[in-house]
Amino acid sequence: MQTMSLTTEDVKIIKNLLRDEIRPVRSDVSSLKTDVSELKTDVSSLKSDVSELKTDLSVLKSDFTKFDKRLINTEQCIFDLADMLTVVKGEVIETKADIKNIKSEVSKLTALQEAQTDKIQILFEVTTDTRERLVSFNKYNDRLRELELNYSIVSLTSQTNTRAIKELQKEIKK
């Protein structure tokens, strides 16, 4: 093998050549350092974004839990309302039955009033007839007064029943 010897001029030329080759590499290294720095900044920013996303996710989980509880409460309220509606429906049915009973009672009272009116009419006719017959006889005057008093009592009873029936009819209409 043969050794070559380099002259100073050769060394300078090699140095210059190496410098020319190293400059772009240095530029590339500098550019890579800048890129790495930017990447580190981006990674830091991404870490911050991930942290914010984790916080947002925690808030969303909390909100969802609250919403779920509210939904459960709402469902319970709906069931309670359904139960109340069932109770109200039962009360409406009972009220309808009460109204039918009241109407039946009013019908009975009306029939009773009509019967009393008929009796009053008969009593009135008997009283009138009796009055005509007994006018001439003084001894029957006391009896006549008694019949008139009875007539008044029956009339008052009839008027009271009539008023009661009218009040019941007004209540039913309400």
Phi and psi restraints in degrees (value plus and minus 20) as a CYANA .aco file:
   2 GLN   PHI    -133.0   -93.0
   2 GLN   PSI     117.8   157.8
   3 THR   PHI    -115.7   -75.7
   3 THR   PSI     124.6   164.6
   4 MET   PHI    -129.5   -89.5
   4 MET   PSI     126.2   166.2
   5 SER   PHI    -132.4   -92.4
   5 SER   PSI     121.6   161.6
   6 LEU   PHI    -123.2   -83.2
   6 LEU   PSI     121.0   161.0
   7 THR   PHI    -113.6   -73.6
   7 THR   PSI     148.2   188.2
   8 THR   PHI     -81.7   -41.7
   8 THR   PSI     -56.9   -16.9
   9 GLU   PHI     -87.3   -47.3
   9 GLU   PSI     -59.3   -19.3
  10 ASP   PHI     -83.6   -43.6
  10 ASP   PSI     -61.2   -21.2
  11 VAL   PHI     -83.7   -43.7
  11 VAL   PSI     -62.0   -22.0
  12 LYS   PHI     -82.7   -42.7
  12 LYS   PSI     -62.5   -22.5
  13 ILE   PHI     -84.5   -44.5
  13 ILE   PSI     -64.1   -24.1
  14 ILE   PHI     -83.0   -43.0
  14 ILE   PSI     -63.0   -23.0
  15 LYS   PHI     -79.0   -39.0
  15 LYS   PSI     -65.8   -25.8
  16 ASN   PHI     -84.3   -44.3
  16 ASN   PSI     -61.2   -21.2
  17 LEU   PHI     -83.1   -43.1
  17 LEU   PSI     -63.7   -23.7
  18 LEU   PHI     -84.1   -44.1
  18 LEU   PSI     -60.8   -20.8
  19 ARG   PHI     -80.0   -40.0
  19 ARG   PSI     -63.7   -23.7
  20 ASP   PHI     -83.0   -43.0
  20 ASP   PSI     -53.9   -13.9
  21 GLU   PHI     -97.2   -57.2
  21 GLU   PSI     -53.2   -13.2
  22 ILE   PHI     -98.1   -58.1
  22 ILE   PSI     -54.5   -14.5
  23 ARG   PHI     -73.4   -33.4
  23 ARG   PSI     -72.7   -32.7
  24 PRO   PHI     -81.7   -41.7
  24 PRO   PSI     -54.1   -14.1
  25 VAL   PHI     -86.8   -46.8
  25 VAL   PSI     -62.9   -22.9
  26 ARG   PHI     -80.7   -40.7
  26 ARG   PSI     -61.7   -21.7
  27 SER   PHI     -82.7   -42.7
  27 SER   PSI     -63.1   -23.1
  28 ASP   PHI     -83.3   -43.3
  28 ASP   PSI     -60.9   -20.9
  29 VAL   PHI     -83.6   -43.6
  29 VAL   PSI     -63.9   -23.9
  30 SER   PHI     -81.9   -41.9
  30 SER   PSI     -63.3   -23.3
  31 SER   PHI     -83.5   -43.5
  31 SER   PSI     -61.5   -21.5
  32 LEU   PHI     -84.0   -44.0
  32 LEU   PSI     -58.6   -18.6
  33 LYS   PHI     -82.2   -42.2
  33 LYS   PSI     -62.1   -22.1
  34 THR   PHI     -83.2   -43.2
  34 THR   PSI     -63.6   -23.6
  35 ASP   PHI     -82.2   -42.2
  35 ASP   PSI     -62.2   -22.2
  36 VAL   PHI     -83.2   -43.2
  36 VAL   PSI     -62.8   -22.8
  37 SER   PHI     -80.9   -40.9
  37 SER   PSI     -64.5   -24.5
  38 GLU   PHI     -82.8   -42.8
  38 GLU   PSI     -61.6   -21.6
  39 LEU   PHI     -82.7   -42.7
  39 LEU   PSI     -60.0   -20.0
  40 LYS   PHI     -82.0   -42.0
  40 LYS   PSI     -61.5   -21.5
  41 THR   PHI     -82.7   -42.7
  41 THR   PSI     -64.7   -24.7
  42 ASP   PHI     -82.1   -42.1
  42 ASP   PSI     -62.0   -22.0
  43 VAL   PHI     -83.9   -43.9
  43 VAL   PSI     -62.2   -22.2
  44 SER   PHI     -81.6   -41.6
  44 SER   PSI     -62.6   -22.6
  45 SER   PHI     -83.8   -43.8
  45 SER   PSI     -62.2   -22.2
  46 LEU   PHI     -83.1   -43.1
  46 LEU   PSI     -60.8   -20.8
  47 LYS   PHI     -80.6   -40.6
  47 LYS   PSI     -62.1   -22.1
  48 SER   PHI     -82.7   -42.7
  48 SER   PSI     -64.2   -24.2
  49 ASP   PHI     -81.4   -41.4
  49 ASP   PSI     -62.0   -22.0
  50 VAL   PHI     -83.4   -43.4
  50 VAL   PSI     -61.0   -21.0
  51 SER   PHI     -82.0   -42.0
  51 SER   PSI     -64.1   -24.1
  52 GLU   PHI     -83.0   -43.0
  52 GLU   PSI     -61.7   -21.7
  53 LEU   PHI     -82.6   -42.6
  53 LEU   PSI     -59.4   -19.4
  54 LYS   PHI     -82.8   -42.8
  54 LYS   PSI     -62.7   -22.7
  55 THR   PHI     -82.4   -42.4
  55 THR   PSI     -67.2   -27.2
  56 ASP   PHI     -79.4   -39.4
  56 ASP   PSI     -59.7   -19.7
  57 LEU   PHI     -84.5   -44.5
  57 LEU   PSI     -60.1   -20.1
  58 SER   PHI     -82.8   -42.8
  58 SER   PSI     -63.4   -23.4
  59 VAL   PHI     -82.4   -42.4
  59 VAL   PSI     -63.7   -23.7
  60 LEU   PHI     -82.1   -42.1
  60 LEU   PSI     -60.9   -20.9
  61 LYS   PHI     -82.0   -42.0
  61 LYS   PSI     -63.9   -23.9
  62 SER   PHI     -82.5   -42.5
  62 SER   PSI     -65.8   -25.8
  63 ASP   PHI     -81.8   -41.8
  63 ASP   PSI     -60.4   -20.4
  64 PHE   PHI     -84.0   -44.0
  64 PHE   PSI     -60.8   -20.8
  65 THR   PHI     -81.8   -41.8
  65 THR   PSI     -64.1   -24.1
  66 LYS   PHI     -82.7   -42.7
  66 LYS   PSI     -64.4   -24.4
  67 PHE   PHI     -81.2   -41.2
  67 PHE   PSI     -62.7   -22.7
  68 ASP   PHI     -81.4   -41.4
  68 ASP   PSI     -61.9   -21.9
  69 LYS   PHI     -84.2   -44.2
  69 LYS   PSI     -62.3   -22.3
  70 ARG   PHI     -83.3   -43.3
  70 ARG   PSI     -59.2   -19.2
  71 LEU   PHI     -83.1   -43.1
  71 LEU   PSI     -62.8   -22.8
  72 ILE   PHI     -83.0   -43.0
  72 ILE   PSI     -63.5   -23.5
  73 ASN   PHI     -81.7   -41.7
  73 ASN   PSI     -61.1   -21.1
  74 THR   PHI     -83.6   -43.6
  74 THR   PSI     -63.0   -23.0
  75 GLU   PHI     -80.4   -40.4
  75 GLU   PSI     -62.5   -22.5
  76 GLN   PHI     -83.8   -43.8
  76 GLN   PSI     -60.2   -20.2
  77 CYS   PHI     -81.7   -41.7
  77 CYS   PSI     -60.3   -20.3
  78 ILE   PHI     -83.4   -43.4
  78 ILE   PSI     -62.8   -22.8
  79 PHE   PHI     -84.5   -44.5
  79 PHE   PSI     -60.8   -20.8
  80 ASP   PHI     -82.2   -42.2
  80 ASP   PSI     -62.9   -22.9
  81 LEU   PHI     -82.5   -42.5
  81 LEU   PSI     -60.3   -20.3
  82 ALA   PHI     -82.4   -42.4
  82 ALA   PSI     -61.9   -21.9
  83 ASP   PHI     -82.4   -42.4
  83 ASP   PSI     -63.2   -23.2
  84 MET   PHI     -82.7   -42.7
  84 MET   PSI     -61.2   -21.2
  85 LEU   PHI     -82.5   -42.5
  85 LEU   PSI     -57.2   -17.2
  86 THR   PHI     -83.8   -43.8
  86 THR   PSI     -63.3   -23.3
  87 VAL   PHI     -82.8   -42.8
  87 VAL   PSI     -65.5   -25.5
  88 VAL   PHI     -81.9   -41.9
  88 VAL   PSI     -60.9   -20.9
  89 LYS   PHI     -80.4   -40.4
  89 LYS   PSI     -62.6   -22.6
  90 GLY   PHI     -81.8   -41.8
  90 GLY   PSI     -61.2   -21.2
  91 GLU   PHI     -87.1   -47.1
  91 GLU   PSI     -56.2   -16.2
  92 VAL   PHI     -83.7   -43.7
  92 VAL   PSI     -62.9   -22.9
  93 ILE   PHI     -82.2   -42.2
  93 ILE   PSI     -63.0   -23.0
  94 GLU   PHI     -83.7   -43.7
  94 GLU   PSI     -59.8   -19.8
  95 THR   PHI     -83.8   -43.8
  95 THR   PSI     -61.8   -21.8
  96 LYS   PHI     -81.0   -41.0
  96 LYS   PSI     -61.3   -21.3
  97 ALA   PHI     -84.2   -44.2
  97 ALA   PSI     -61.1   -21.1
  98 ASP   PHI     -82.2   -42.2
  98 ASP   PSI     -60.7   -20.7
  99 ILE   PHI     -84.0   -44.0
  99 ILE   PSI     -61.3   -21.3
 100 LYS   PHI     -81.9   -41.9
 100 LYS   PSI     -61.7   -21.7
 101 ASN   PHI     -83.7   -43.7
 101 ASN   PSI     -61.0   -21.0
 102 ILE   PHI     -84.4   -44.4
 102 ILE   PSI     -63.2   -23.2
 103 LYS   PHI     -80.5   -40.5
 103 LYS   PSI     -59.9   -19.9
 104 SER   PHI     -83.7   -43.7
 104 SER   PSI     -63.3   -23.3
 105 GLU   PHI     -83.1   -43.1
 105 GLU   PSI     -60.6   -20.6
 106 VAL   PHI     -83.1   -43.1
 106 VAL   PSI     -61.5   -21.5
 107 SER   PHI     -81.2   -41.2
 107 SER   PSI     -62.5   -22.5
 108 LYS   PHI     -82.8   -42.8
 108 LYS   PSI     -64.3   -24.3
 109 LEU   PHI     -84.3   -44.3
 109 LEU   PSI     -57.8   -17.8
 110 THR   PHI     -84.0   -44.0
 110 THR   PSI     -63.8   -23.8
 111 ALA   PHI     -83.5   -43.5
 111 ALA   PSI     -61.5   -21.5
 112 LEU   PHI     -82.7   -42.7
 112 LEU   PSI     -61.5   -21.5
 113 GLN   PHI     -83.1   -43.1
 113 GLN   PSI     -63.1   -23.1
 114 GLU   PHI     -82.9   -42.9
 114 GLU   PSI     -61.0   -21.0
 115 ALA   PHI     -83.7   -43.7
 115 ALA   PSI     -60.9   -20.9
 116 GLN   PHI     -87.7   -47.7
 116 GLN   PSI     -56.0   -16.0
 117 THR   PHI     -83.9   -43.9
 117 THR   PSI     -62.3   -22.3
 118 ASP   PHI     -81.5   -41.5
 118 ASP   PSI     -64.3   -24.3
 119 LYS   PHI     -83.1   -43.1
 119 LYS   PSI     -59.5   -19.5
 120 ILE   PHI     -84.1   -44.1
 120 ILE   PSI     -62.0   -22.0
 121 GLN   PHI     -82.1   -42.1
 121 GLN   PSI     -65.4   -25.4
 122 ILE   PHI     -83.1   -43.1
 122 ILE   PSI     -64.5   -24.5
 123 LEU   PHI     -81.6   -41.6
 123 LEU   PSI     -60.5   -20.5
 124 PHE   PHI     -82.2   -42.2
 124 PHE   PSI     -63.8   -23.8
 125 GLU   PHI     -84.0   -44.0
 125 GLU   PSI     -62.4   -22.4
 126 VAL   PHI     -84.2   -44.2
 126 VAL   PSI     -62.4   -22.4
 127 THR   PHI     -83.3   -43.3
 127 THR   PSI     -64.0   -24.0
 128 THR   PHI     -83.0   -43.0
 128 THR   PSI     -65.9   -25.9
 129 ASP   PHI     -82.3   -42.3
 129 ASP   PSI     -64.3   -24.3
 130 THR   PHI     -84.7   -44.7
 130 THR   PSI     -59.6   -19.6
 131 ARG   PHI     -80.8   -40.8
 131 ARG   PSI     -64.7   -24.7
 132 GLU   PHI     -82.1   -42.1
 132 GLU   PSI     -60.3   -20.3
 133 ARG   PHI     -93.7   -53.7
 133 ARG   PSI     -57.1   -17.1
 134 LEU   PHI    -115.2   -75.2
 134 LEU   PSI     -21.3    18.7
 135 VAL   PHI     -77.9   -37.9
 135 VAL   PSI     -60.9   -20.9
 136 SER   PHI     -92.6   -52.6
 136 SER   PSI     -36.4     3.6
 137 PHE   PHI    -128.2   -88.2
 137 PHE   PSI      96.5   136.5
 138 ASN   PHI     -88.3   -48.3
 138 ASN   PSI     -50.9   -10.9
 139 LYS   PHI     -88.4   -48.4
 139 LYS   PSI     -39.8     0.2
 140 TYR   PHI    -115.8   -75.8
 140 TYR   PSI     -15.4    24.6
 141 ASN   PHI     -82.1   -42.1
 141 ASN   PSI     -60.7   -20.7
 142 ASP   PHI     -82.9   -42.9
 142 ASP   PSI     -61.0   -21.0
 143 ARG   PHI     -83.7   -43.7
 143 ARG   PSI     -59.3   -19.3
 144 LEU   PHI     -82.3   -42.3
 144 LEU   PSI     -64.1   -24.1
 145 ARG   PHI     -80.2   -40.2
 145 ARG   PSI     -59.1   -19.1
 146 GLU   PHI     -83.5   -43.5
 146 GLU   PSI     -63.2   -23.2
 147 LEU   PHI     -83.4   -43.4
 147 LEU   PSI     -59.8   -19.8
 148 GLU   PHI     -83.3   -43.3
 148 GLU   PSI     -60.0   -20.0
 149 LEU   PHI     -83.7   -43.7
 149 LEU   PSI     -64.2   -24.2
 150 ASN   PHI     -80.5   -40.5
 150 ASN   PSI     -62.1   -22.1
 151 TYR   PHI     -79.0   -39.0
 151 TYR   PSI     -63.2   -23.2
 152 SER   PHI     -82.8   -42.8
 152 SER   PSI     -62.5   -22.5
 153 ILE   PHI     -83.5   -43.5
 153 ILE   PSI     -65.6   -25.6
 154 VAL   PHI     -84.1   -44.1
 154 VAL   PSI     -59.7   -19.7
 155 SER   PHI     -83.0   -43.0
 155 SER   PSI     -64.5   -24.5
 156 LEU   PHI     -83.0   -43.0
 156 LEU   PSI     -61.1   -21.1
 157 THR   PHI     -81.4   -41.4
 157 THR   PSI     -63.5   -23.5
 158 SER   PHI     -83.1   -43.1
 158 SER   PSI     -63.2   -23.2
 159 GLN   PHI     -84.6   -44.6
 159 GLN   PSI     -60.0   -20.0
 160 THR   PHI     -83.8   -43.8
 160 THR   PSI     -63.9   -23.9
 161 ASN   PHI     -83.9   -43.9
 161 ASN   PSI     -59.4   -19.4
 162 THR   PHI     -82.4   -42.4
 162 THR   PSI     -65.1   -25.1
 163 ARG   PHI     -82.4   -42.4
 163 ARG   PSI     -63.2   -23.2
 164 ALA   PHI     -82.4   -42.4
 164 ALA   PSI     -61.7   -21.7
 165 ILE   PHI     -85.2   -45.2
 165 ILE   PSI     -62.8   -22.8
 166 LYS   PHI     -83.3   -43.3
 166 LYS   PSI     -59.9   -19.9
 167 GLU   PHI     -86.2   -46.2
 167 GLU   PSI     -60.8   -20.8
 168 LEU   PHI     -82.9   -42.9
 168 LEU   PSI     -61.0   -21.0
 169 GLN   PHI     -84.4   -44.4
 169 GLN   PSI     -58.0   -18.0
 170 LYS   PHI     -84.3   -44.3
 170 LYS   PSI     -62.1   -22.1
 171 GLU   PHI     -82.8   -42.8
 171 GLU   PSI     -60.4   -20.4
 172 ILE   PHI     -86.2   -46.2
 172 ILE   PSI     -60.5   -20.5
 173 LYS   PHI     -84.4   -44.4
 173 LYS   PSI     -53.0   -13.0
